[in-house]
């Protein structure tokens, strides 16, 4: 069973403070904030947790009146497509400026969606000068006066967002025990062709034109009594190279496909090698805790000698060293090279992704690891690990009860992760280690 996170889109005309509000809700300065209309041209995504619930927040460029200017048109298209995909919409308004004709135009657009709309009357830090009561004339009943800069009433806004969530039962997809696999990668690396070769039939359009697959496409297949669901997605490309709004929009659908999957296949073009965008996608997969298999496609197009594979593999491991747990396969959608082996690797990766380690076993390994390499002291104090237990699967997550979080350095976390991998075979899946300070007694 896969629980889908609600998607909340932040919409409004330019320069009402959407990016500042996004940063406040996400809790970090990710979006570019500048007092210039139209600065935010691409949607920016962030994950928000509030009251134990999570959602994906989309920051958009301001909805600008229709124009022949291509960049402004793309910004408007991005916002409109974000509205289409969102579950809940936050309409950001400017309390200092008050209601404008542009606000009314956007409200008319939102009313046609039949989606929950929450008005966020931004810049309401000075209650005596704010003009937010007139926003009720837009026809939406829910409004929260906020200040993105000062954080005023942001908690109330988050509460209202959470109250709009659909019931959890409506936000889940039941796939029984079927392993769900998403294919991610830049456009034109051969994702659809790989699925077609596995299916041995052309159910998905294959073209040399980048971005053929606009939507994520689910294909359920049965091989030797085992079922798999493959989710083919539109390609993810560098922002500077995305020219059409519809292609930018495909990124959101790719992220949604990733959220729905157990295992992700990162498809890399052998003729191009590892690119910066490939690295970003690998980070995207691991940040969301999905199993990862790296596929080097189009291997049939490479001129080879006896050392070609070894050289390529060495370079690949160097460039993607931060995902050294991921198996690597050289494949070809044309010849079918290693595709039968791929299914076996998927099964193993999915099993590791949902693996549980008993509490005595994990404590034994942690204890041995500390004896082998004690944590360094810091300001005269040393980290003490009292107890460990596994709290989650998909990905495997371990909780350590310790004496002081400040003493638990990232280098030691990586050391313990390595020791856990050595002893329990978590190939193909990221693992997480979280820590909690145990209350001091007496």
QUIRA-V359302 format. One record per residue. N is the residue number from 1. SS is DSSP state (hx for helix, st for strand, lp for the rest). PHI is phi in whole degrees, 0 to 359 (* if undefined). BURIAL is I if it has 16 or more other ideal C-beta (glycine too) atoms within 10 Angstrom, else O. Layout:
# QUIRA-V359302
n,ss,phi,burial
N,SS,PHI,BURIAL
N,SS,PHI,BURIAL
This chain:
# QUIRA-V359302
n,ss,phi,burial
1,lp,*,O
2,st,243,O
3,st,267,O
4,lp,265,I
5,lp,283,I
6,st,299,I
7,st,249,I
8,st,244,I
9,st,256,I
10,st,261,I
11,st,239,I
12,lp,165,I
13,lp,288,I
14,lp,297,I
15,lp,68,I
16,lp,261,I
17,lp,96,I
18,hx,297,I
19,hx,294,I
20,hx,295,I
21,hx,292,I
22,hx,302,I
23,hx,300,I
24,hx,294,I
25,hx,289,I
26,hx,285,I
27,lp,95,O
28,lp,205,O
29,lp,274,O
30,lp,263,O
31,lp,284,I
32,lp,282,O
33,lp,249,I
34,lp,207,O
35,lp,278,O
36,lp,223,O
37,lp,302,O
38,lp,81,I
39,lp,297,I
40,lp,279,I
41,lp,265,I
42,lp,254,I
43,lp,295,I
44,st,239,I
45,st,249,I
46,st,214,I
47,st,258,O
48,st,238,I
49,st,239,O
50,st,211,O
51,lp,55,O
52,lp,79,O
53,st,241,O
54,st,238,O
55,st,209,I
56,st,261,I
57,st,255,I
58,st,248,I
59,st,265,I
60,lp,239,I
61,lp,290,I
62,lp,296,I
63,lp,284,I
64,lp,252,I
65,lp,305,O
66,lp,301,O
67,lp,208,O
68,lp,277,O
69,lp,295,O
70,hx,295,O
71,hx,294,O
72,hx,296,I
73,hx,297,O
74,hx,292,I
75,hx,299,I
76,hx,297,I
77,hx,298,I
78,hx,299,I
79,hx,296,I
80,hx,297,O
81,hx,288,I
82,hx,295,I
83,hx,300,I
84,hx,298,O
85,hx,273,O
86,lp,286,I
87,lp,269,I
88,st,226,I
89,st,238,I
90,st,258,I
91,st,266,I
92,st,276,I
93,st,231,I
94,st,254,I
95,lp,292,I
96,lp,284,I
97,lp,279,O
98,lp,85,O
99,lp,289,I
100,lp,237,O
101,hx,297,O
102,hx,294,I
103,hx,300,I
104,hx,297,O
105,hx,298,O
106,hx,294,I
107,hx,300,I
108,hx,299,O
109,hx,297,O
110,hx,288,I
111,hx,298,O
112,lp,285,O
113,lp,273,O
114,lp,58,O
115,lp,251,O
116,st,299,I
117,st,237,I
118,st,245,I
119,st,276,I
120,st,252,I
121,st,278,I
122,st,283,I
123,lp,64,I
124,lp,260,I
125,lp,294,I
126,lp,258,O
127,lp,298,O
128,lp,284,O
129,lp,257,O
130,lp,286,I
131,lp,243,I
132,lp,261,I
133,hx,295,O
134,hx,292,O
135,hx,292,I
136,hx,298,O
137,hx,293,O
138,hx,286,I
139,lp,99,O
140,lp,257,I
141,lp,276,O
142,lp,260,I
143,st,218,I
144,st,236,I
145,st,287,I
146,lp,227,I
147,st,230,I
148,lp,295,I
149,lp,288,O
150,lp,261,O
151,lp,83,O
152,st,297,I
153,lp,62,I
154,hx,294,I
155,hx,298,O
156,hx,296,O
157,hx,296,I
158,hx,297,I
159,hx,301,O
160,hx,293,I
161,hx,298,I
162,hx,300,I
163,hx,295,O
164,lp,272,I
165,lp,299,I
166,lp,296,O
167,lp,302,O
168,hx,305,O
169,hx,298,O
170,hx,272,O
171,hx,248,O
172,st,235,O
173,st,241,O
174,lp,265,O
175,lp,245,I
176,lp,47,O
177,lp,254,O
178,lp,282,I
179,st,283,I
180,st,254,I
181,st,237,I
182,st,256,I
183,st,254,I
184,st,235,I
185,lp,160,I
186,lp,296,I
187,lp,299,I
188,lp,69,I
189,lp,265,I
190,lp,102,I
191,hx,297,I
192,hx,296,I
193,hx,297,I
194,hx,295,I
195,hx,297,I
196,hx,299,I
197,hx,292,I
198,hx,295,I
199,hx,288,O
200,lp,63,O
201,lp,202,O
202,lp,270,O
203,lp,271,O
204,lp,245,I
205,lp,298,O
206,lp,243,I
207,lp,210,O
208,lp,278,O
209,lp,277,O
210,lp,304,O
211,lp,84,I
212,lp,301,I
213,lp,276,I
214,lp,281,O
215,lp,251,O
216,lp,287,I
217,st,240,I
218,st,269,O
219,st,229,I
220,st,267,O
221,st,230,I
222,st,236,O
223,st,230,O
224,lp,51,O
225,lp,69,O
226,st,247,O
227,st,255,O
228,st,225,I
229,st,242,I
230,st,260,I
231,st,250,I
232,st,272,I
233,lp,233,I
234,lp,293,I
235,lp,291,I
236,lp,259,I
237,lp,233,I
238,lp,300,O
239,hx,302,O
240,hx,294,O
241,hx,258,O
242,lp,276,I
243,lp,251,O
244,lp,250,O
245,hx,304,I
246,hx,296,O
247,hx,286,I
248,hx,297,I
249,hx,298,I
250,hx,296,I
251,hx,298,I
252,hx,299,I
253,hx,293,I
254,hx,294,I
255,hx,295,I
256,hx,296,I
257,hx,297,I
258,hx,298,I
259,hx,298,I
260,lp,271,I
261,lp,255,I
262,lp,270,I
263,st,232,I
264,st,244,I
265,st,257,I
266,st,272,I
267,st,264,I
268,st,245,I
269,st,278,I
270,lp,298,I
271,lp,284,O
272,lp,251,O
273,lp,75,O
274,lp,282,I
275,lp,250,O
276,hx,298,O
277,hx,293,I
278,hx,300,I
279,hx,295,O
280,hx,295,O
281,hx,293,I
282,hx,300,I
283,hx,298,O
284,hx,301,I
285,hx,294,I
286,hx,288,I
287,hx,300,O
288,lp,267,I
289,lp,70,I
290,lp,265,I
291,st,299,I
292,st,225,I
293,st,232,I
294,st,261,I
295,st,248,I
296,st,263,I
297,st,271,I
298,lp,66,I
299,hx,296,I
300,hx,291,O
301,hx,270,O
302,lp,267,O
303,lp,288,O
304,lp,237,O
305,lp,233,O
306,lp,292,O
307,lp,251,O
308,hx,302,O
309,hx,298,O
310,hx,295,O
311,hx,295,O
312,hx,295,I
313,hx,297,O
314,hx,297,O
315,hx,294,O
316,hx,297,I
317,hx,294,O
318,hx,292,O
319,hx,291,I
320,lp,245,I
321,hx,296,O
322,hx,285,O
323,hx,236,I
324,lp,292,O
325,lp,278,I
326,lp,276,I
327,st,293,I
328,st,238,I
329,st,232,I
330,st,270,I
331,lp,230,I
332,lp,214,I
333,lp,287,I
334,lp,275,O
335,lp,266,O
336,lp,81,O
337,lp,306,I
338,lp,66,O
339,hx,287,I
340,hx,293,O
341,hx,295,O
342,hx,303,I
343,hx,298,I
344,hx,293,O
345,hx,294,I
346,hx,300,I
347,hx,298,O
348,hx,296,I
349,hx,298,I
350,hx,296,I
351,hx,296,O
352,hx,293,I
353,hx,297,I
354,lp,249,I
355,lp,285,I
356,lp,244,O
357,lp,247,I
358,lp,295,O
359,hx,299,O
360,hx,299,O
361,hx,294,O
362,hx,291,I
363,hx,294,I
364,hx,297,O
365,hx,292,I
366,hx,297,I
367,hx,297,O
368,hx,299,O
369,hx,297,I
370,hx,293,I
371,hx,293,O
372,hx,291,O
373,lp,216,O
374,lp,299,O
375,lp,297,I
376,lp,293,O
377,st,280,O
378,st,219,O
379,lp,55,O
380,lp,81,O
381,st,242,O
382,st,234,O
383,lp,298,I
384,lp,238,O
385,st,253,I
386,st,275,O
387,st,196,O
388,st,222,I
389,st,205,O
390,st,271,I
391,st,255,O
392,st,212,O
393,lp,237,O
394,lp,54,O
395,lp,270,I
396,st,301,I
397,st,233,O
398,st,243,I
399,st,247,I
400,st,252,I
401,st,267,O
402,st,230,I
403,lp,274,I
404,lp,202,O
405,hx,298,O
406,hx,295,O
407,hx,274,I
408,lp,270,I
409,lp,281,O
410,hx,298,O
411,hx,296,O
412,hx,285,I
413,hx,300,O
414,hx,296,O
415,hx,299,I
416,hx,294,I
417,hx,300,I
418,hx,298,O
419,hx,293,I
420,hx,296,I
421,hx,296,I
422,hx,301,O
423,hx,262,O
424,hx,233,I
425,lp,52,O
426,lp,255,I
427,lp,301,O
428,lp,92,I
429,lp,232,I
430,lp,291,I
431,st,233,I
432,st,244,O
433,st,239,I
434,st,246,O
435,st,231,I
436,st,217,O
437,st,286,O
438,lp,278,O
439,lp,299,O
440,lp,286,O
441,lp,261,O
442,lp,60,O
